Amino acid sequence: MPTTSPAAARVPRSGIRTLMELALRDPEALHLEIGEPDLRTPGHVVDAAAAAARAGTTGYTSSIGTDALRAVLAAEVARSLGRPTTPEEVVVTHGAMNGLALAFSALLAPGEELLLPDPEFPNWRMAAVAAGLRVGTYPARAEAGFVPRPADVEAAITPATRAILVNSPNNPTGAVYPAEVVAELVAIARRHDLWVLSDECYDAITFGVPHVSPLVHDTDGRVVLFRTLSKTYAMTGWRLGYAVVPHAGAHDLIGHLAEATVACPSSVSQAAAVAAVTGPQGSVAEAVATYRSRRDAAVALLAARGVPCVRPDGAFYLMVDVGTRDTDGFARRLLADRHVAVAPGSTFGGAADGFVRVSLAAAPEVLLTGLDRLADQLDEERGALVPACAAPVPQAAPAA
Ligand SMILES: Cc1ncc(COP(=O)(O)O)c(C=O)c1O
């Protein structure tokens, strides 16, 4: 029998998925572990896709996306960032994660180092290891509302480092990085001659604070931006994202690897994307208001129950302090004892020690019942007196 690749076997598995698979076997489980909007793709987007499919728009497109969609996306980036952006800078990708994976291979050689934030979204490391990269981390600590200190980022750079990944609004923490931190991260990259890979999957989901992209601080083409329609328009399964790559050589290589791997993004999804980005944006504003009110209700419930958390300013996640380093054990007990699935902090790295990630992308009654049961579990495990003594984690700055 031929052997399989040891390199592929080294790609780590995500603890979110492990927990989700356990939870799927429990029909009573309340699902707070999944990072997927519970809302529906807007009707006009579905209609546009159906019309395109009926009209025969079902063939291959350019590997970097249709001219029509790239023009629409360039205009959207220019509008949202106030930065002139051309269609020639855009690569349409099979979701943001595909864009990131292509960039890992196009911009870094095997053995070179990519710095990830800690806590981290596990799929970055999976894709980086698959590309043969070395992975380092920089901390984004709970005490600082999970916003990284630029000095910590600079201290994490080694002679092998070639790129820093920045993710604001952040998964798993919901932190939104202030403008001065974003500017300083780009300045550090310039000083050390690094790429900045900016994962902006949640750019549209902030709660009264601005999203600042590293791209607005780019002076020489080292910043690459990755966005997606997955979260903004509840389109996770349509697999449609895009990268803005100002550096012409990097753009060419990313597009080239796209051709070698996915051939092109789905033609029907591209037609849907034109409709999503150019059509009415009411559903986006509604979704953000929905996540925000769930965030407020969840934080209030936890405060009333004496359970510390770090209040998120964006995305749709809430980090809850469960006061034990064995967050995997806690998550498994919570599922087994009370039918609530959450993502254990251990899956996101050392800076998430003691926390579990709760998704706000769940119906309010599911979210609040789940958090109530989580508090019950903590009460039972700690004994009646302990919750009152738990050290509170400082909250991120209140949203305006
Ligand atoms: C931080 C982050 N990056 C990338 C992705 C993947 O997005 P897409 O569906 O566009 O591939 C996700 C999805 O959960 C995410 O949370």
The ligand as an ORCA input file, in Angstrom:
! r2SCAN-3c Opt
* xyz 0 1
  C     -11.140     34.747     11.424
  C     -11.712     33.956     10.303
  N     -11.061     33.919      9.147
  C     -11.537     33.207      8.087
  C     -12.722     32.509      8.191
  C     -13.216     31.746      6.991
  O     -14.114     32.497      6.226
  P     -14.635     31.978      4.818
  O     -15.955     31.325      5.029
  O     -14.755     33.208      3.981
  O     -13.601     31.062      4.261
  C     -13.429     32.506      9.386
  C     -14.664     31.722      9.533
  O     -15.085     31.395     10.608
  C     -12.912     33.263     10.469
  O     -13.551     33.299     11.632
*
